[in-house]
Amino acid sequence: SAQPSEEELRQQQMREADELRRQTENNVGYFEPAQPLGYVVDTDAGRYTVIDTKPLGVGVFSVVWPCANADNKLVALKVIRWQDHFRRYADKEVQILRRIRELAQHDAAGSAQLAMLMDSFVHKVGEVEHLCMAFEKLESNLRSIGKQPLGKVLKFSKQVLAGLRFLHDVCGLVHCDVKPDNLLLRWDGLSVKLCDFGTARTSPELQTIDELQPLFYRAPEVFIGATRGRKIDMWSAGCTIYELVVGRILFRACNTHREVVERIMQLCGPIPVAVREQGRLTRAYFSSKGFHPEVGGPVDADATYKKTGFLSMLMGSVDFGKEGAKSAHDLAQAQLSKLIGRTTVVGAAQKKKKGAAMSDSEQKVRQLADLVARCMDVDPAQRLSAAQAFDHEVFKGVELPPMADLQEAPPLPQE
């Protein structure tokens, strides 16, 4: 049969979006047992017992329940709303997750940084069927824990890049939704894992989808409808690393697509003409004379926009953590030196040592600013790949975390 045209695909996407909106507003189809605590979900592979009266979370597509599996390990059971529309999306996600799981052996370190599917099955309740997915139960997302000290930023960033390297190079997939909300901490707090693969696609599948990526994490080539691939995840990773250091969304002050594009160019320089010429949507933002900050308003020529980099923004906000902080003992020594009006030999040696330590930390911030800038190059061809970013000098001496077993499930509360 003939392939659908671009316009037919767009119309189909619009119909699906309208259906999703209607179903969401109805707010029906969720898996909500009358007595959740102790509810048992039996499958061919084992059983899952709900261990709380409240779900871990509720989203547009699903509800997630904390469960004990047959081995009494703690898992998160994601139960999809029963309507066909949600089921179709979830079937696609399961297909992607199974592919990821099958390829995990080719990169154990990288695949360990993804929330891996443990099991999937259909649970029938009366006349309706809910597709279920079981995952390791993870903890807070990085959005909720906010700004991190430099040491943790480096560890978490390297882990995210390891996961993306595996996803891109081994699985041939683009995540399309990399952001702090989709990075969840392991129970011991040492590891962060990328989750939510519902929007993951291969590069060819991305070319006709314009509403890719959340607005504040969207790569410039997506805004203008140019060719896009795995490098769009690297743009989002750069935005995310910035956010871990500073504690604020990079493009938070922008309200429209146009404002984000303008701010991108103020930070990263003009989008190259060669990239703009590929874009199906370029004329919404640019004319032959340059960028239009407002529709019908004056034009900004490319020379208006200079690459400013991220060093001053990161250096002004970075938390050096214990490595860069002065201890109470050091502060007391400094106060004593002031009182006696001289610097002791010991004090001078400590000052020299402390200065060296701080300069090492500052050097790391400079390297991190370089990493963010290269992840956020407006030219996708020049932007770092996940493998290149993983090997960046800023991660010298930063190790990936050890593997960890699943947590034991707690005993069921007594009624």
Residue pairs with C-beta under 8 A, 6 or more apart in sequence:
4 12
6 208
9 208
10 208
13 209
13 211
16 85
19 85
20 60
20 85
23 29
23 81
23 83
23 85
23 86
24 60
28 81
28 83
29 81
29 82
29 83
29 86
29 128
30 58
30 62
30 63
30 79
30 81
31 63
31 65
31 79
31 81
31 82
31 123
31 125
31 130
32 63
33 39
33 50
33 125
36 50
36 52
36 53
36 54
36 55
36 65
37 50
37 51
37 52
37 53
37 412
37 413
37 415
38 49
38 50
38 412
39 49
39 50
40 47
40 48
40 49
40 50
41 47
41 48
41 49
41 50
41 67
41 77
41 123
41 132
43 119
43 121
43 123
43 132
44 121
45 70
45 119
45 121
46 69
46 70
46 119
47 69
47 70
48 67
48 68
48 69
48 70
48 75
48 77
48 132
48 134
49 67
49 68
49 412
50 65
50 66
50 67
50 77
51 66
51 67
51 68
51 74
51 409
51 410
51 412
52 65
52 66
55 63
55 64
55 65
55 66
56 64
56 65
56 66
56 76
56 137
57 63
57 64
58 64
61 80
61 81
61 86
61 89
61 90
61 198
62 78
62 79
62 80
62 81
62 86
62 90
63 78
63 79
63 81
64 76
64 77
64 78
64 79
65 76
65 77
65 79
66 74
66 75
66 76
66 77
66 137
67 74
67 75
67 76
67 77
67 134
67 409
68 74
68 75
68 409
69 75
69 118
69 134
69 409
72 408
72 409
73 405
73 406
73 407
73 408
73 409
74 137
74 187
74 406
74 407
74 408
74 409
74 410
75 118
75 134
75 135
75 136
75 137
75 406
76 134
76 135
76 136
76 137
76 138
77 132
77 133
77 134
78 132
78 133
78 134
78 135
79 123
79 130
79 131
79 132
80 86
80 87
80 90
80 130
80 131
80 132
80 133
81 130
82 128
82 129
82 130
87 129
87 131
89 198
90 131
90 133
90 198
91 131
92 198
93 133
93 197
93 198
93 200
94 117
94 120
94 131
94 133
96 173
96 197
96 200
97 116
97 117
97 120
97 133
97 197
98 117
98 120
99 171
99 173
100 111
100 114
100 116
100 117
100 167
100 171
100 173
100 197
101 116
101 117
103 111
103 166
103 170
103 171
104 111
104 116
104 166
106 166
106 170
107 165
107 166
107 169
107 170
109 162
109 400
110 162
110 163
110 165
110 166
110 167
110 170
111 163
111 166
111 170
112 162
112 191
112 193
112 400
112 403
113 159
113 160
113 162
113 163
113 166
113 191
113 192
113 193
113 194
113 400
114 163
114 166
114 167
114 193
114 194
114 195
115 135
115 136
115 138
115 184
115 193
115 194
115 195
115 196
116 135
116 136
117 133
117 134
117 135
118 134
118 135
118 136
119 132
119 133
119 134
120 131
120 132
120 133
120 134
121 131
121 132
122 129
122 130
122 131
122 132
123 129
123 130
123 132
124 130
135 195
136 186
136 193
136 406
137 187
137 406
137 407
138 184
138 185
138 186
138 187
138 193
138 195
139 184
139 185
139 186
139 187
139 189
140 184
140 185
141 180
141 181
141 182
141 183
141 184
141 185
142 148
142 156
142 180
142 181
142 183
142 184
142 185
142 192
142 240
142 244
143 179
143 180
143 181
145 185
146 247
147 244
147 245
147 246
147 247
147 317
147 319
148 156
148 244
148 245
148 319
149 319
149 320
149 321
149 322
150 245
150 318
150 319
150 320
150 321
150 323
150 324
150 361
150 364
150 365
150 368
151 321
151 322
151 323
152 244
152 321
153 241
153 244
153 245
153 368
154 364
154 368
154 394
154 395
154 398
155 398
155 401
156 183
156 192
156 244
157 237
157 241
157 244
157 368
157 371
157 395
158 390
158 395
158 398
158 400
159 191
159 192
159 193
159 400
159 401
160 178
160 183
160 192
160 194
160 237
160 240
160 241
161 237
161 386
161 389
161 390
162 390
162 400
163 193
163 194
164 175
164 178
164 194
164 230
164 233
164 234
164 237
164 386
165 385
165 386
165 387
165 390
167 173
167 174
167 175
167 194
167 200
167 233
167 386
168 174
168 230
168 233
168 385
168 386
168 387
169 386
169 387
172 202
172 203
173 197
173 200
173 201
173 202
174 200
174 201
174 202
174 203
174 206
174 229
174 230
174 232
174 233
175 194
175 197
175 199
175 200
175 233
175 236
176 199
176 200
176 201
176 206
176 212
176 213
176 232
176 233
177 196
177 198
177 199
177 200
177 213
177 214
177 217
177 236
178 194
178 217
178 233
178 236
178 237
178 240
179 214
179 216
179 217
179 236
179 239
179 240
180 240
180 243
180 244
182 194
182 195
182 196
183 192
183 193
183 194
183 195
183 240
184 192
184 193
184 195
185 191
185 192
185 193
186 192
186 193
186 401
186 404
187 404
187 407
188 404
190 401
190 402
190 404
191 401
191 404
199 212
201 209
203 228
203 229
203 230
206 212
206 228
206 229
206 232
207 227
207 228
210 222
210 225
210 281
212 218
212 222
212 228
212 232
213 219
213 222
213 232
213 236
215 251
215 254
215 257
215 260
216 239
216 249
216 250
216 251
216 252
216 254
216 260
217 235
217 236
217 239
217 240
218 232
218 235
218 236
218 260
219 228
219 231
219 232
219 235
219 236
219 380
220 235
220 261
220 264
220 268
220 271
220 275
220 378
221 227
221 228
221 231
221 232
221 275
221 278
221 279
221 380
222 228
222 232
223 257
223 260
223 261
223 281
223 285
224 261
224 271
224 275
224 276
224 278
224 279
224 280
224 281
224 282
224 284
224 285
224 286
225 279
225 280
225 281
225 282
226 275
226 276
226 278
226 279
226 280
226 282
227 278
227 380
228 380
229 380
230 385
230 386
231 380
231 383
231 385
232 380
233 386
234 375
234 383
234 384
234 385
234 386
234 389
235 375
235 376
235 383
237 375
237 386
237 389
238 371
238 372
238 373
238 375
238 376
239 249
239 250
239 251
239 376
241 368
241 371
241 372
241 375
242 250
242 310
242 313
242 314
242 372
243 249
243 250
245 314
245 317
245 318
245 319
245 368
246 313
246 314
246 317
247 317
251 260
251 263
251 264
253 259
253 263
254 260
254 262
254 263
258 285
258 292
258 293
258 294
258 295
261 271
261 285
261 291
262 291
262 293
264 271
264 378
265 271
265 291
265 305
265 378
266 305
266 308
267 307
267 308
267 309
267 310
267 376
268 307
268 373
268 376
268 377
268 378
269 305
269 306
269 307
269 378
270 291
270 302
270 304
270 305
270 378
271 378
271 379
272 378
272 379
273 302
274 379
275 378
275 379
275 380
276 282
276 286
285 291
285 292
286 292
287 299
289 299
289 301
290 299
290 300
290 301
290 302
290 304
291 299
291 300
291 302
291 304
291 305
292 298
292 299
292 300
293 300
307 373
309 369
309 373
310 369
310 372
310 373
311 365
311 366
311 369
313 369
314 365
314 368
314 369
314 372
315 362
315 365
315 369
318 365
320 358
320 361
323 357
323 360
323 361
324 357
324 358
324 361
326 334
326 354
330 350
330 354
333 346
333 347
333 350
334 347
337 343
337 344
337 347
343 351
364 394
367 392
367 393
367 394
368 394
370 392
370 394
371 384
371 389
371 392
371 394
374 382
374 383
374 384
374 389
374 392
375 383
375 384
375 389
376 383
377 383
377 384
384 392
